[in-house]
Amino acid sequence: MKDDDCTELLRWAAPRLRLRLEGFHRVRGQVCKRLGRRLHALGLPHLAAYRERLESDPEEWAVLDALCRVTISRFYRDARVFDALRDELLPALLQSSPVLRVWSAGCASGEEPYTVSILFRRGLLPRFPRARLELVATEADGALLARARKGCYPRGTLRELPADWRTEAFPGSDTEPCLTPEYRDGLIFLHEDLRARMQEGPFQLVLCRNVAFTYFAPSLQREVLAGLVARLAPGGLLVIGTRESLPEGGVDLERVAGALPVFRVPVSR
């Protein structure tokens, strides 16, 4: 399968999935490899035949949509963002409320919400002993969600966690250590696609990183942004990916951590 043929198929299919081709720049090779395996599984000779399959079989679109989801996740990814949350932003929220409600939207295999749980217990509870974490994590890919619920990870995904946190949360010497039960408390994992449904707020913190504002078409990005902001409490925080930007014509939010992609909902909205 030629790269140009794969790119042309994605260019044709992306708008029908409400995705944007530009979002696949860094992962297009992986998506094309997946498409090659799908063609082999279906016994199809080339992508033109696969396009015909899509046009005649509506259920195949869901398969293609899943093939286009490429997740790259690890604990404490983009450390400066989590440092800012731990040192300044979340303590300010906990000054006014003992309950921290968090939504991890598009949580992949769970590294992000578990990072928040570890950060909360190791970095915030010593200063706010009466605080409580309520965290819901949602993901459209059922296989990734099953991995998240299991809570066991290759050691390479843990390398950016502060060393003492890593030792505390993942004790033992297994090649794929499992998170201790303490750090699962208060977390709920749900099978949910951002394009179809969103959690009910209000939340003090929403993390939506490297999904909506990378892969979704601009009009869908604006819809998702409006939905996320509507679910944030006044003064609540929205975190997106470090390579992402909010869509033009969307909701005006205040950037609160310098150049980091952390935004605050106005208190007086």
N, C-alpha and C positions, 0 to 999 in steps of 0.2 A: 504493500500500500504506500503510495507516494504521499509525502508531506503536503504537497500542494492540493492533492485530492481531499485529504483529511481537512485541511483548512477551509476548502470550498464547502465541504459538507457542514462544517461548524458555522460558517458564515450564513448558510441557508437555514440551518436549524435553530441557531441561537435566538433569533427574534421570536420564534414560535414557542420557545421555552421561557421567554422574557429574560434572557441572558444577553450579555454583550461579549462579542468576540475578543475585544481588547483585554478583558479580564483573564483570558486564558493564555496570555503571552508567556508567562513563566512556567505553565504546566501543560501547555498544548501537547508536548511530546508524550506525557503520561496518558492524556486523554486519547491520543491517537493509538497508543499501544493497546489500550482497553478496547477501542473500537476494532482493532485488528483481531483481538481474541473473540469479540462478539461475532464478527463475520465468520470466523472459523466455527464457532459453536452453532451458528445458523446454517452453515454450509453455503454461504454466499460468496461469489467469486470476487466481488469488488464493491466499492462504496456506492456506485450507481445502483446496484441491486439493493443495497441497504436503504437507500433513499426511497426506492420503490416500496420496500417493506414498510417504511414509516408512513408512506402515503396511503397504504392499504390496511395497516394494522395500528389503530389508535393506541393500543396497549403498549406498543414498542416505544412510544415517546417517554413513558415512565422509566423504561430501561435506559434509554439514552440520557435522560435527566440524571439518573444515578451514576452513569459512566462519567458525566461531566463534573461530579463532585470530587475534587482532589483536596485532601486535607493535609496540612503540614502543622503538627502541633507538638508542643513539649511544655514541661512545667516551667513556670516563671518566664515564659517567652516575652521578649521585650522588657527586660528587667527594669529599665528606668521607669516604665509605666507603673509597674507594681510597687517600686520603691516610692513613687509619688503618692500612690494610693495609701500605702502603709504609713508614711511619715507625715503627710499633711492632709490629704483630701478626706480619707475615711475618718480620722480622728475628729475633724471638724463636723462631720455628720453625726458622729456618736455623741458629741456634746449636747445635741438637741433631742436625740432619740436613742433609747437603749437597744432598739431592735433594728438590725441592718437587713433590709430586704433586697436581695440581689437576683437578677435574671442573667444567666449566661445563654445567649441566643445563638444557636449554631455551635454547640459545645464539642462537636467531633467526638473523640473517644475519652473525653472527660478531664483532660489535663488542665484546662482553664478553670472550671468550677472547683476542682480539688485544690488548685493553687490558691484560689480565694479562701477556701476553707482553712488551708494551712496558714496562710498569711493572717487570717482573722484570729486563729487560736494562738499562734506563736508571736505575732507582731502587734496585736491589738488587745487581746484579753488581759495581758498583764497590766495594761494601762486602764482598761475599762472592764473590770471584773464582772460587772452586772450586765454586760452587753450580750446579745443573743443574735445568732445568724440564722436567717431563713433564706435558703437559696434554691431556686428552681433552674434546672438546666434542660434545654430543649435541643433536639437534633432530628433532622429529617431522615438520616440514614440509620436503618434499624441495626445493621451490623456494628456500626460505630457505637451506637447506644448500648448494645450488649457488652462491648468492651469497657465502656465507661462504668456500667453497673458492676462489672467484675472488679475493677479498680486495681489491676495488676499491670505493671509497665516495665519495658526494658530499661536497664539502668541508664542507657544513653539519653533517654528523654528526661532524666532527673538532674542532669549535670548543672543546670543553671539555678537550681534551688540553692539557697544558702545552705552550707554544709551541715550546720547543726539542725536545721529544719529537716533536711533530707534524712539524717540519721534517726531523728525522732519519728518521722511520719512513715518511713520505709525501713524498719529494722530488719536485721538478718542479712544473709549473704547470697540470697537467691539471685539468679540472673534476671528474673522478672519479679521483683518484690511487690507485695500487695500493701496497699494503704491500710493503716491500722483503723479499727472501727471508730475511734474517737473522731477522726477527721471526716467521717461519712455522716455524722449526726447533723440533722437539719437540712440535708441535701435531698432533692427530689429530681429524678430524671424522667423526662417525658418525650414521647415520639411526636414530633410536631414540625411542620414546615412553615417557615416564616411567611411564605407567599400565600398560605391558606388560613393561618390562625396565629394569634398572639396571646400571650399570657395576660391575665388581668393584673393591673397594678393596684396601688402605686408601688414603685420600687425606688430605693435611694440610689441604686447603682445598676446600670444595664451595660453588659459587655456584648458587643456585636462586632466581632473582629474577623476580617479576612473572609467574609461570606457575602453579605448583602452589598457592600460598597466596593467589592471587587468584581463579582460575577454578575450581579443583577443589572438589567437594562436601566437607563437613567430614570424613566418614568416609574418603574417599580422601586428604584432606590428612594425616590421622593415619597412614595406611598409607605414604604417601610419606615423611613425616618419619621414621618408624621405619626405612625403608629407607636414607634418606640418612645417618642417624646410625650405622647399622650399618656403613656404608662409610667412616666417618671414623676415623682413627687416634686413640688417646687424646690429648687435648689439641688435636685438630684443630678447624678453624673452619668454621662454616656461615654463609653470608651470604644473606639474603633481601631482598626489596624494601623500600624505605623506607616504603611505605604498607601493608605487609603485617604480619601478626602470626602467630605460631605457633598451631596449633589447640589448643583446650582438651582436656585429657586425653591430650596427647601426651607426648613424652619431655622430662624436665626438663633444660634446658641453661642454662649460665651466660652472661649477657650481659657482653661484655668490652670494649665501646667506648662506654660511656656510653649515650646514647639511640639510638645507631646500631644497625641490625638485624644485629649480628654476634654469634654465639653460639659457645661453646666446649664441646666434649665433655669431661666430667670425666676427668682423667688416671687416676684410680683406679676406673674403672667395672668 
